[in-house]
Amino acid sequence: FIYLVPIAVGAVTVFLAERTARRSWRYYVWAPVTANTLFVLAILLGQLRNLPLACPFRISWWAVSFPIAASSVAALRFATAEPALVNDLIAAALLALATLIIGWLLVFTLMDLRRVGLRALST
C-alpha cells in the first residue's frame, strides 16, 4: 500500500492547483510526475546519508546520481512548462544538488583511482 502514496500525492497536486493552472494539459502531465519524483527523492536523500557508513566508496556509488539527475530534469521541464517562481526555485535547487553530488562523485572517483586503481574500486 505504501506505493500508492506517490500516486495520491500527484493526484492531489492536480486537484489543489489554481483553476487557471489546471486548464493546461502540461500541468496534468508534469505535476504528478514532478510531485512523485520529489517524494521519492526526499526518501532517497534521507537514505543517502547512511551510504558512507554502510559501504566504502565504489564505482557503484554512481547509481546515486541517476535519480537526482532525473529529478532535476523533471523539475526543469515542469518549470519550463509552467513558469512560476517556486517552480524555478525547485528546479534550480535540484540542479544545484545534482551538480554537487556528481562533482563529489567525480572527485572521489579520481582520488580513489589514483590511490588504489580501478580494480579495487570495482570490487
CORTA-V721684 format. One record per helix or strand. SS is the DSSP state (H for helix, E for strand). FROM is the first residue (numbers start at 0). LEN is the number of residues. If there is no record, write none. Layout:
ss=SS from=FROM len=LEN
ss=SS from=FROM len=LEN
This chain:
ss=H from=3 len=12
ss=H from=18 len=4
ss=H from=24 len=24
ss=H from=50 len=4
ss=H from=58 len=23
ss=H from=84 len=32
ss=H from=117 len=5
